[in-house]
Amino acid sequence: MILKYNGPLQMQINDIAQVAEFMWQKGWAERNAGNITVNVTEFIGDENRNLPAITRIPLYHTVPELAGQYYYVTSAGSRMRDIARNPMDQGIITRVAAEGKSIDILADKDLPPTIELPSHLLMHQMFAQEAIQQGNPVSAGRRVVFHTHPTELIALSHIRELHSTKAITEALYEMHSEVKMCVPRGLAWVPYEMPGSMELAKASIKDLKNFRFMLWERHGVLGTGTNILEVFDAVDTLNKAAKIYLYVHLLRS
């Protein structure tokens, strides 16, 4: 089925495409690196709510809090440079089915979702629980899960003395005054786990209650928030500070 675009939904898809282009231009998205999921429930519109499922995919982890929620999901093997050109050629709109036991692919193509989807949904489940506890609709909470490979931040993850949340956060705060304004809670440190694994997802979730951004050792950054452009801006600021850190230490050597 082909998605019917209203203004707010079109803007959300355009923002995703723009961020994908930024990732590619900055060298943060080599080959098929990076993935994005965005809760678009409040923008989907009545014209799309009853789209029939192209395919139903069972979930290994039940997410009942997400039942009836709609997500834009990058597809498995997708490249950010292609998403930038046409986000619905390399991405899909999905709906979490009743009881949260499966997802339905609704539009525009029958593409497999990113292999990171199970871990993304665990994170979205946590955001849903936060929203529900505050008496808000699920889609009013954190809607974005964004993973990318910023070169300089990955480089810093190899420096042993920065292997803690306190150390990496203080180092970046010291380098650039804007960082504390953009990321006031700091950058959580997550020791190495296999990319795409549930172990990585579980290691991340325990810190996501207090942090919106985290550095995965030798892997990249996970960013979360309510607006994908603002999430990108924060990661861009963090990476600018990491670049300054490397310049300063090179000049001192």
Order of alpha helices (4+ residues) and beta strands (2+ residues): alpha-beta-alpha-beta-beta-alpha-beta-beta-alpha-beta-alpha-alpha-alpha-beta-alpha-beta-beta-alpha
